[in-house]
Amino acid sequence: MLERQLLARLGIGKPLIEDASARARLNGTDIECELLAGGQISPAIYYEAMAECLGVPFMADIAPECVIDNEHLDTQLIDPSMLRVSRPTAAPIIAICPRLAHLPALIERCAESENFREALAVAAPDTIREAVWQAGSNRRLAASTNRLFDRASHFSARVTFSGAQGFVAGIATTVLAGMLVFQPDVTLQVMHVALALLYMLSLFIRILAVRQGRAVPPPLPTGDAPLPVYTILVALYREENIVPQLVHALRRIDWPASRLDIKLVCEADDAPTLAAVRRHATAPQFEIVAVPPSLPRTKPKALTYALNAARGEFLVIYDAEDRPHPLQLREAFARFAAGDERLACLQAPLVIANAGNHWISALFALEYSALFRAILPRLASLRLPMPLGGTSNHFKTAALIEAGGWDPYNVTEDADLGTRLSRLGWHCGMLTRPTLEDAPEAYRIWHNQRSRWFKGWMQTLLVHLRNPVQLMHEIGPIPALTFVGTTGGMLFTAIAHPALILTLAATSLSTEGMSAWETFLYVVDLCNLFGSYAIFAALGRLHMTEREQQTVRRRWIAIPLYWIMISLASWKSIFELWARPHFWQKTPHTPAKKAG
């Protein structure tokens, strides 16, 4: 009753109070929280009215230079309640963001003590957050860039090759060159067998995934238990055209607005994207995080910068072009609740929505169908290391922070993080409700994106194979072999693909007089080549809906050409790993022609 009287005193009408009261009972919050989250009242007007009740100044903005930064300042990003503000010609003042429940006691205290009242001011939560973001930006930026390397350098891709890896690579290259000069036939045979085995390992993992059944969305719990705060992070760079679609997709998510913490993470010097976000993301649950420009300019660095302010017990990553299923957060929450305490991450399947527009996007859709509906679910069911997708990863926030967040120097931070979680004793699972994305339709865009992926997989392999014995000790021999077969298999098969084709072509021209061993290798090569094509098509189509299969049509016949494209991208990534290891090749996005 007192809460309602205070709200009436602040000028809030009875209908708004009743509506917010009903939502508060449903969501396990309070009336004040629901009023502010629902957007029925302006936070600035609300807190200015509080300042008038207390008889203290209202601070519409706080200059960041008046805030002294320290390591505890970031607590005010999560729960802005009070901030010490320096003044050049007067004593410091405490800017508070009072809760309605505390207002009567504050009014009484201000009436009793003039000194207490003169030391206070009221500010809205966003005003305190903005001042804290700016005041601590340099410290936070340094921490986001260096924390993982400083605390666990063996998990960081900041150094491409460790000293031991560089030494071994140098010795191996020298020995290989010498063997090619003095024993070329034997050396080529050994290389041939090694590549054939890697091909077979990668193919075997995909064959095992054929047995993975098609997932059916589980029923969601219908209880009235309050939902926790859920943080959504979206990194945007040069994405001004897609912001309206993104905001629309995020507002469709079925989760109470008062329990959502949506952070749109932009580069501070990307003025067009910032302007678009400010124009469209106006609901109270949205917060804009401007990351100061610095190297490496990567998505994981931006996400780690924003992680300092995550309010949610759970956290999900989306890309700017994503259209997540509205019930995806509810499924993730139910799965976390039913899982064990070491379940750290749930990956939602990514589905390509524009498969019917172009043969490249059609084959991309086959690839994603195989990966997210067959291979990753199989790995998850066996609790093996999972190369996560770059979006729609749902985390327990505490587990993500404990694992060190994302590596700002790894350009496929998702694959790296999935392996690191496994090494630290966590495991990942899968969801069924998807996120829709659009695949590139232009070759150049596809090529640049795929080259970045390959470069990041090489970084991930180099990081986690710095000490293979330790890796096997931490996760076991089978999981370690699975890691090499998935992350390494995708890379090695792409690099070796032209050699396999040339070897088959040369052997086919001179099949007479072949020894039994040469015939055996020839058959293995044929199985590897055409088996790769067949499993690519079969695994993708098997887990597609009938409508998706009709959209792809017979474009699967271009798979051999697609594999050549993949190989070209892998060879480019080798050069980039040497020349620009931490350069993030931006993939441009456009609004979906037909939103999913």
C-alpha positions in Angstrom: 0.0 0.0 0.0 2.8 2.4 0.9 4.4 1.7 -2.5 1.2 2.7 -4.3 0.9 5.9 -2.2 4.4 6.9 -3.1 3.9 6.2 -6.8 0.7 8.3 -6.7 2.7 11.1 -4.9 5.2 10.9 -7.8 2.4 11.5 -10.3 1.8 7.9 -11.5 -1.8 7.2 -12.4 -3.8 4.3 -10.9 -4.3 2.3 -14.1 -0.5 2.2 -14.7 0.1 1.1 -11.1 -2.5 -1.7 -11.4 -1.1 -2.9 -14.7 2.5 -2.9 -13.3 1.3 -4.6 -10.1 -0.1 -7.5 -12.1 3.1 -7.9 -14.1 5.2 -7.7 -11.0 3.3 -10.6 -9.4 3.8 -12.7 -12.6 7.5 -11.9 -13.0 8.6 -11.9 -9.4 9.6 -8.3 -9.5 8.1 -5.1 -8.1 5.8 -2.4 -9.4 8.7 0.1 -9.8 10.7 -2.3 -11.9 7.8 -3.1 -14.2 6.8 0.6 -14.7 10.4 1.5 -15.8 10.9 -1.7 -17.9 7.5 -1.3 -19.6 8.3 2.2 -20.9 5.1 3.7 -19.5 7.1 6.3 -17.6 10.3 8.2 -18.4 13.2 7.3 -16.1 14.4 10.9 -16.2 11.0 12.3 -15.2 10.5 9.5 -12.5 13.9 10.2 -10.8 13.5 13.9 -11.1 10.3 13.6 -9.2 12.2 11.6 -6.6 14.7 14.4 -6.3 11.9 16.9 -5.7 10.5 14.6 -2.9 13.9 14.5 -1.2 14.7 18.2 -1.8 18.0 17.5 -3.5 19.3 18.3 -7.0 18.6 16.1 -10.0 21.7 15.3 -12.2 20.6 14.8 -15.8 24.2 14.0 -16.8 27.5 13.3 -15.0 30.8 14.4 -16.5 33.1 11.3 -16.6 36.1 13.4 -15.6 34.3 13.9 -12.3 34.3 10.2 -11.5 37.4 8.6 -10.0 37.9 5.2 -11.7 38.9 2.1 -9.7 38.5 -1.7 -10.1 35.2 -1.7 -8.1 33.5 0.9 -10.2 32.1 -1.7 -12.6 29.6 -2.9 -10.0 27.6 0.3 -10.8 27.2 -1.0 -14.4 25.4 -4.0 -13.1 23.4 -2.3 -10.3 23.7 1.5 -10.4 22.8 2.7 -6.9 25.3 5.4 -5.9 28.3 7.2 -7.4 30.8 9.7 -5.9 31.0 12.7 -8.1 33.8 15.2 -7.7 33.2 19.0 -8.1 35.9 21.5 -8.9 34.7 24.3 -6.6 32.8 22.3 -3.9 32.9 19.1 -1.9 32.1 15.8 -3.6 28.5 14.8 -3.9 27.0 11.4 -3.9 24.6 10.7 -6.9 22.1 8.1 -5.8 19.6 6.1 -7.7 17.1 5.4 -4.9 14.7 2.5 -4.9 11.1 3.3 -4.1 11.1 1.1 -1.0 13.9 3.2 0.5 12.3 6.6 -0.3 10.4 7.1 3.0 13.6 6.5 5.0 15.6 8.9 2.8 12.9 11.6 3.1 13.1 11.3 6.9 16.9 11.4 6.9 17.0 14.4 4.6 14.5 16.3 6.9 16.6 15.5 9.9 20.0 16.4 8.6 20.7 19.3 6.3 24.3 18.2 5.8 23.1 14.8 4.6 20.7 16.4 2.2 23.4 18.8 0.8 25.7 15.8 0.1 23.1 14.1 -2.1 21.8 14.3 -5.6 19.6 11.9 -7.6 20.4 10.5 -11.0 18.7 8.0 -13.3 20.4 4.5 -13.7 21.3 5.2 -17.3 23.1 8.4 -16.3 25.2 6.6 -13.7 26.0 3.8 -16.2 27.1 6.2 -18.9 29.4 8.0 -16.6 30.9 4.7 -15.4 31.3 3.4 -18.9 33.3 6.5 -19.9 35.3 6.9 -16.7 36.6 3.3 -16.7 36.9 2.9 -20.5 40.7 2.8 -20.6 41.1 0.3 -17.7 38.2 -1.8 -19.0 39.7 -1.8 -22.5 43.1 -2.9 -21.3 41.5 -5.7 -19.2 39.4 -6.9 -22.1 42.4 -7.1 -24.4 45.0 -8.6 -22.0 43.1 -10.4 -19.2 43.2 -13.9 -20.8 46.8 -13.6 -21.9 47.9 -12.3 -18.5 46.0 -15.0 -16.5 46.3 -18.0 -18.8 48.6 -17.3 -21.7 48.5 -20.9 -22.8 44.9 -20.3 -23.8 45.6 -17.1 -25.7 46.1 -16.7 -29.5 48.0 -13.5 -29.0 51.2 -15.4 -29.8 50.6 -17.3 -33.0 53.4 -19.9 -32.5 54.9 -20.7 -29.1 58.6 -21.0 -28.9 58.4 -24.8 -28.8 56.0 -24.9 -31.8 58.2 -22.6 -33.8 61.2 -24.9 -33.0 59.3 -28.0 -33.9 57.9 -26.5 -37.1 61.4 -25.4 -38.2 62.9 -28.8 -37.6 60.0 -30.5 -39.3 60.2 -28.2 -42.3 63.9 -28.8 -42.6 63.6 -32.6 -42.3 60.8 -32.7 -44.8 62.7 -30.6 -47.3 65.7 -32.9 -46.9 63.7 -36.0 -47.3 62.0 -34.7 -50.4 65.4 -34.1 -51.9 67.0 -37.4 -50.9 64.0 -39.8 -50.7 61.2 -38.1 -52.7 59.3 -41.3 -53.4 59.2 -42.6 -49.8 58.4 -39.1 -48.5 55.5 -38.5 -50.8 54.1 -41.9 -49.9 54.3 -41.1 -46.2 52.6 -37.7 -46.8 50.0 -39.4 -48.9 49.1 -41.9 -46.2 49.1 -39.2 -43.5 46.6 -37.0 -45.5 44.5 -40.1 -46.3 44.2 -40.9 -42.6 43.2 -37.3 -41.7 40.6 -37.4 -44.4 39.3 -40.7 -43.1 39.1 -39.4 -39.5 37.1 -36.4 -40.5 34.8 -38.5 -42.7 34.4 -41.1 -39.9 33.2 -38.4 -37.5 30.6 -37.3 -40.0 29.5 -40.8 -40.7 28.9 -41.3 -37.0 26.7 -38.2 -37.0 24.4 -39.8 -39.6 22.9 -41.8 -36.8 21.8 -38.6 -35.0 18.0 -38.5 -35.0 16.1 -35.3 -36.0 15.6 -33.2 -32.9 12.0 -32.4 -31.7 11.5 -29.2 -29.7 10.7 -30.3 -26.1 7.6 -28.9 -24.3 8.3 -25.9 -22.1 7.5 -25.8 -18.4 4.2 -24.1 -17.6 4.9 -23.2 -14.0 4.6 -19.7 -12.6 8.1 -19.5 -11.1 9.8 -16.1 -11.7 12.3 -16.0 -14.5 15.9 -14.8 -14.0 17.5 -11.9 -15.7 18.8 -12.9 -19.2 21.6 -10.9 -20.9 21.7 -10.6 -24.7 24.9 -9.4 -26.3 25.0 -8.3 -29.9 28.2 -7.0 -31.5 27.6 -4.6 -34.3 30.1 -2.9 -36.7 29.0 -1.1 -39.8 25.6 -2.6 -39.5 23.4 0.5 -39.7 21.2 -1.0 -42.4 20.2 -4.0 -40.4 19.5 -2.4 -37.1 15.7 -2.1 -37.6 15.5 -5.8 -38.4 17.6 -6.7 -35.4 15.6 -4.7 -32.9 12.3 -6.2 -34.3 13.7 -9.7 -33.9 14.9 -9.1 -30.3 11.6 -7.5 -29.3 9.8 -10.7 -30.5 11.6 -12.8 -27.9 9.2 -14.3 -25.3 10.8 -13.1 -22.1 9.6 -10.5 -19.6 11.0 -7.0 -20.5 11.8 -6.4 -16.9 14.1 -9.5 -16.9 15.9 -8.7 -20.1 19.3 -7.0 -20.3 20.0 -6.3 -24.0 23.4 -4.8 -24.8 24.1 -3.6 -28.4 27.9 -3.4 -28.5 29.2 -0.9 -31.1 32.6 0.6 -31.9 32.7 4.1 -30.5 33.9 5.5 -33.9 31.2 3.8 -35.9 28.9 6.8 -36.0 26.3 5.5 -38.5 25.6 2.3 -36.5 25.5 4.2 -33.2 23.0 6.6 -34.7 20.8 3.8 -36.1 20.8 2.0 -32.7 19.9 5.2 -30.8 17.1 5.8 -33.2 15.5 2.3 -33.1 16.6 0.6 -29.8 14.6 3.0 -27.5 12.9 0.5 -25.2 14.3 0.4 -21.6 15.7 -3.1 -21.9 18.2 -1.9 -24.5 21.6 -0.5 -23.6 24.2 0.8 -26.0 27.8 -0.1 -25.2 30.4 2.0 -27.1 33.8 0.2 -27.3 36.8 2.6 -27.6 38.6 1.9 -30.8 41.8 -0.2 -30.4 43.6 -3.2 -31.8 42.7 -6.0 -32.2 39.4 -4.8 -33.6 37.6 -8.1 -33.2 34.1 -9.2 -32.1 35.4 -11.2 -29.1 37.2 -8.1 -27.7 34.0 -6.1 -28.0 32.0 -8.9 -26.3 34.5 -9.2 -23.5 34.4 -5.4 -22.9 30.6 -5.6 -22.5 30.8 -8.7 -20.3 31.8 -6.5 -17.4 28.3 -5.2 -17.2 26.2 -8.4 -17.8 23.4 -8.4 -15.3 21.9 -11.8 -16.3 22.3 -15.1 -14.6 22.3 -16.4 -18.2 23.8 -14.8 -21.3 23.3 -15.3 -25.1 25.2 -14.1 -28.1 23.5 -13.1 -31.3 24.8 -11.6 -34.6 23.3 -8.5 -36.1 21.5 -10.4 -38.9 20.0 -13.1 -36.5 16.3 -13.8 -36.1 16.1 -16.1 -33.1 13.1 -18.3 -32.4 10.9 -16.3 -29.9 10.9 -19.3 -27.4 14.6 -20.0 -27.6 15.5 -18.3 -24.3 12.7 -20.2 -22.5 14.0 -23.5 -23.9 17.6 -22.7 -22.8 16.4 -21.8 -19.3 14.5 -25.1 -19.0 17.5 -27.0 -20.3 19.9 -25.4 -17.9 17.5 -26.0 -15.0 17.3 -29.7 -16.0 21.0 -30.1 -16.6 23.9 -30.8 -14.2 26.0 -28.1 -12.7 28.8 -28.5 -15.2 26.6 -27.7 -18.2 28.1 -24.3 -19.2 26.7 -23.6 -22.7 23.8 -24.5 -25.0 24.1 -24.0 -28.8 21.0 -23.2 -30.7 21.0 -24.5 -34.3 21.6 -22.0 -37.1 19.3 -22.3 -40.1 20.0 -20.5 -43.4 16.8 -18.7 -44.5 18.0 -17.6 -48.0 18.9 -21.1 -49.3 16.6 -20.6 -52.3 18.3 -17.4 -53.5 21.6 -18.7 -54.8 23.6 -21.9 -55.2 26.2 -20.7 -52.7 23.6 -20.0 -50.0 22.0 -23.4 -50.8 25.2 -25.3 -50.2 25.8 -23.1 -47.1 22.4 -24.3 -45.9 23.4 -28.0 -46.4 26.6 -27.3 -44.5 24.8 -25.7 -41.6 22.2 -28.4 -41.5 24.9 -31.1 -41.2 26.8 -29.2 -38.5 24.1 -27.8 -36.3 21.5 -30.7 -36.5 23.8 -33.7 -36.8 27.5 -33.3 -35.9 27.2 -30.9 -32.9 24.2 -32.7 -31.4 26.2 -36.0 -31.7 29.3 -34.4 -30.0 27.0 -32.9 -27.3 25.4 -36.3 -26.6 28.8 -37.8 -26.0 30.1 -34.8 -24.1 32.9 -34.3 -26.5 34.6 -30.9 -27.3 32.2 -28.8 -29.5 33.4 -26.1 -32.0 30.6 -23.7 -31.1 28.9 -21.5 -33.7 29.7 -17.8 -33.6 26.1 -16.9 -32.5 23.2 -18.2 -30.4 25.5 -19.6 -27.7 23.6 -19.5 -24.4 25.9 -19.5 -21.3 25.8 -19.6 -17.6 27.3 -16.2 -17.1 29.4 -17.3 -14.1 30.8 -20.2 -16.1 31.7 -17.9 -19.0 33.5 -15.5 -16.6 35.3 -18.3 -14.8 36.6 -19.6 -18.2 38.0 -16.2 -19.0 35.5 -15.0 -21.5 36.4 -14.8 -25.2 39.9 -14.6 -26.6 40.2 -11.2 -28.2 43.0 -12.4 -30.5 41.2 -15.5 -31.9 39.1 -14.8 -35.0 36.9 -17.8 -34.4 36.4 -17.3 -30.7 33.5 -19.7 -30.7 35.4 -22.8 -31.7 38.2 -21.9 -29.2 35.8 -21.3 -26.3 34.0 -24.6 -26.8 37.3 -26.4 -26.5 38.5 -24.3 -23.6 35.3 -25.0 -21.6 35.9 -28.8 -22.2 39.5 -28.5 -20.9 38.2 -26.7 -17.8 35.7 -29.5 -17.0 32.6 -28.0 -18.4 30.4 -29.4 -21.2 28.0 -28.0 -23.8 24.6 -29.1 -25.1 22.2 -28.3 -27.9 18.9 -26.6 -28.2 16.2 -27.3 -30.9 14.6 -23.9 -31.5 16.7 -22.3 -34.2 18.1 -18.9 -35.1 17.6 -17.8 -38.7 20.5 -16.3 -40.6 21.2 -15.3 -44.2 24.3 -16.8 -45.9 26.5 -14.8 -48.3 25.4 -15.0 -51.9 28.4 -13.3 -53.4 31.6 -15.3 -53.9 33.9 -12.5 -52.6 31.9 -12.1 -49.3 31.7 -15.8 -48.8 35.4 -16.2 -49.5 36.5 -13.6 -47.0 34.2 -15.0 -44.3 35.4 -18.5 -44.9 39.1 -17.5 -44.9 38.6 -15.9 -41.5 37.0 -19.1 -40.2 39.9 -21.2 -41.4 42.4 -18.8 -39.9 40.6 -19.0 -36.6 40.6 -22.8 -36.7 44.3 -22.8 -37.2 44.7 -20.4 -34.3 42.5 -22.7 -32.2 44.6 -25.8 -33.1 47.8 -24.0 -32.4 46.6 -22.9 -29.0 45.2 -26.2 -27.8 48.0 -28.3 -29.3 50.8 -26.4 -27.6 51.0 -29.2 -25.1 49.3 -32.3 -26.6 50.1 -34.4 -23.5 48.4 -31.9 -21.2 45.4 -31.7 -23.6 45.0 -35.5 -23.4 45.4 -35.5 -19.6 42.7 -32.8 -19.2 40.0 -34.2 -21.6 41.2 -37.7 -22.5 42.6 -39.3 -25.7 39.3 -39.8 -27.5 38.1 -36.2 -26.9 41.5 -34.9 -28.0 41.3 -37.0 -31.1 37.8 -35.8 -31.7 39.0 -32.2 -31.4 41.7 -32.8 -34.0 39.2 -34.6 -36.2 36.6 -31.9 -36.1 38.4 -28.6 -36.0 41.6 -29.9 -37.6 39.7 -32.2 -40.0 37.7 -29.3 -41.6 41.0 -27.5 -42.1 43.3 -30.2 -43.3 40.8 -31.8 -45.7 40.2 -28.3 -47.3 44.0 -27.7 -47.7 44.6 -31.2 -49.0 41.6 -31.3 -51.4 43.5 -30.1 -54.5 46.3 -32.6 -53.9 43.8 -35.4 -53.6 42.2 -34.5 -56.9 45.5 -34.2 -58.7 46.7 -37.5 -57.2 43.6 -39.2 -58.4 43.8 -37.7 -61.8 47.4 -38.7 -62.2 46.8 -42.2 -61.0 43.8 -42.6 -63.2 45.9 -41.9 -66.3 48.4 -44.7 -65.4 46.4 -47.5 -63.7 48.3 -50.3 -65.6 51.1 -51.9 -63.6 49.9 -50.6 -60.3 51.0 -52.6 -57.2 48.5 -53.8 -54.7 49.6 -51.1 -52.3 49.1 -48.4 -54.9 45.7 -49.8 -55.9 44.7 -49.8 -52.2 45.7 -46.1 -51.8 43.9 -45.3 -55.1 40.7 -46.9 -53.7 41.1 -45.0 -50.4 41.5 -41.7 -52.2 38.4 -42.4 -54.3 36.4 -43.2 -51.1 37.8 -40.1 -49.4 36.9 -37.8 -52.3 33.5 -39.0 -53.3 32.7 -40.0 -49.7 33.2 -36.4 -48.7 30.9 -35.2 -51.4 28.3 -37.8 -50.6 28.3 -37.3 -46.8 28.2 -33.5 -47.3 24.9 -33.8 -49.3 23.4 -36.7 -47.3 24.1 -35.4 -43.8 22.7 -31.9 -44.8 19.6 -33.1 -46.5 18.8 -35.8 -44.0 18.2 -33.2 -41.2 16.4 -30.6 -43.4 12.7 -30.3 -43.4 10.9 -31.2 -46.6 10.4 -27.5 -47.3 14.1 -26.8 -46.9 15.0 -29.7 -49.2 12.7 -28.3 -51.9 14.4 -24.9 -51.5 17.8 -26.3 -52.0 16.6 -28.4 -55.0 19.4 -30.0 -57.0 22.0 -27.4 -56.3 23.9 -30.1 -54.4 25.4 -31.1 -57.7 27.7 -28.1 -57.3 29.4 -29.6 -54.2 32.7 -30.4 -56.1 32.9 -26.7 -57.1 32.0 -25.7 -53.5 34.9 -27.8 -52.2 37.3 -26.1 -54.5 36.1 -22.7 -53.2 36.6 -24.0 -49.6 40.1 -25.1 -50.5 41.0 -21.7 -52.0 39.8 -20.0 -48.8 41.9 -22.4 -46.7 45.0 -21.6 -48.6 44.4 -17.8 -48.3 44.0 -18.3 -44.5 47.5 -19.8 -44.3 48.9 -16.5 -45.8 46.7 -14.4 -43.5 47.8 -16.4 -40.4 51.4 -15.3 -41.2 50.7 -11.8 -42.4 47.6 -10.6 -40.4 46.8 -13.2 -37.7 44.4 -11.0 -35.7 42.7 -9.1 -38.6 38.9 -9.5 -38.5 37.6 -9.7 -42.1 34.1 -8.1 -41.7 31.2 -9.9 -43.4 28.7 -7.3 -44.6 25.0 -8.0 -44.0 21.8 -6.7 -45.5 18.2 -7.0 -44.3 16.5 -10.3 -45.1 14.4 -10.1 -48.3 11.9 -12.3 -46.5 12.3 -12.2 -42.8 11.9 -15.4 -40.9 
